[in-house]
Amino acid sequence: MASHGSGAGRPLAQWLDYIESIHRRSIDLTLDRTRRVLHRLQPRLPPIVVTIAGTNGKGTTAEMLNAVYCEAGYRVGCYTSPHLVSYCERVKIDGKPVPEEVLCAAFERVEQARSGVPLTYFEFGTIAALDLLGHADVEVGILEVGLGGRLDAVNAINPDLCVVTSIDLDHKGWLGSTRDAIGREKAGILRYGGKVVVSDPKPPQSVRSALEALRCDARILNEDFWIEWEDENVWHWRPDSDKWPGVESQWSGKGSQATGGRMNNLAGTLAAVQQLQSRLPVTSHHVGMLSGLQVPGRQELIEGDVTRLFDVAHNHRAVADLAGMLRRARPRGKTRAVFSLLKDKDLFSIVEEIKGQVDCWYLAEVESERGMSLAELRAGLQGMNIADLDKCHGPTDAYTQALLDSAPGDWVVVFGSFYLVGAILGSISERTVA
């Protein structure tokens, strides 16, 4: 491998710095560079690939599928992004993040194969993830799309099943300013005649048009499969007998605090499992564990005298889902929000959606050029007549102060950004280890 400026032999942190420097732009949507390097590297792809695109719910769906197939005893590779605490979280084999040294070895192989091709940070990581799944000889690969779908690096791989989750207005500068335009980009992962699950209960017309034009074998939430409640605690997943002839399975479980968004993701996950049942059979026992599954940073609940809730929700629909969860939970004390947001997000619509469920706000400035400053956050919230903004800190300081101000029965809710949730969860992990 050429050594001029490369990351050869360097630890993970230095590799990541190096990878960020290769391309002059952090985002440059095209499949050409990824395909060229994959052609040179020739990674051994999993025999079954599931690709997941959407605005909200991608990571949760990927984690749910990963959990089911691991529980069923399959060798599973899962690629998700972004990470919360460690980059290694992005690639999991059999449910466990790959060790740093294994990841660095994959980076080295990609560096050799790219031979001067200027990959973006995400492209480089995606190719390394595919290489790792090949070396691990997994039976099923679960791939979460990063930005968009049509031109995302993950879309260089032909999937056996596509899942399209909830579509909302996000990344408008890259994907378009309407749900229809964004849906068109997400639908770029579809393949002619391919199997598809759509877990958005109201998919935009662009998605429906793509399904029809490509003659996909599609299953759509609330049209071809449903989650039905037996009572407030027990749900059943039911398929349309016309779309799934001979399928009588009715997956069941409990979920008294599950939000609409989480239940949609659960329904889509089970539909995906059903779509692959002939190739990857699982039982009701294997899917039963989904009821209690906690996905890190996705409405992750830590109960105690003060209940803590961590959610990376950073757009209108995701925050609306979080607000719904808080309404149903009805905390008996105060709800304290530790909050930050990136500059390209709609501060007004996000805060407006949840402000009725929050008593006190603790603003935090994250370590990213993309993050809003404390001044921007404070000005935005004061403009919405939210006055309790005295506590403004970095992520861990804001979180600590919120806990110190809390009494038994209070909730501390951390939301608005992966950077924010990741920084706080990372500090909690460090203290736990220490």
VENURBEL-V452929 format. One record per run of one state. SS is the DSSP state (alpha for helix, beta for strand, coil for the rest). FROM is the first residue (numbers start at 0). LEN is the number of residues. Records with the same first field share a line. If there is no record, write none. Layout:
SS: FROM-LEN, FROM-LEN
This chain:
coil: 0-11, 22-9, 41-6, 53-2, 56-1, 71-4, 79-7, 93-2, 97-2, 114-6, 135-4, 144-8, 156-4, 164-1, 166-5, 175-3, 189-5, 198-6, 213-3, 221-3, 229-4, 239-12, 254-5, 275-8, 292-2, 295-2, 298-1, 302-4, 311-4, 329-5, 339-2, 342-4, 357-2, 364-6, 371-2, 382-9, 393-1, 405-5, 415-2, 433-1
alpha: 11-11, 31-10, 57-14, 86-4, 99-15, 120-15, 152-4, 171-4, 178-11, 204-9, 259-16, 283-9, 315-14, 346-11, 373-9, 394-11, 417-16
beta: 47-6, 55-1, 75-4, 90-3, 95-2, 139-5, 160-4, 165-1, 194-4, 216-5, 224-5, 233-6, 251-3, 294-1, 297-1, 299-3, 306-5, 334-5, 341-1, 359-5, 370-1, 391-2, 410-5
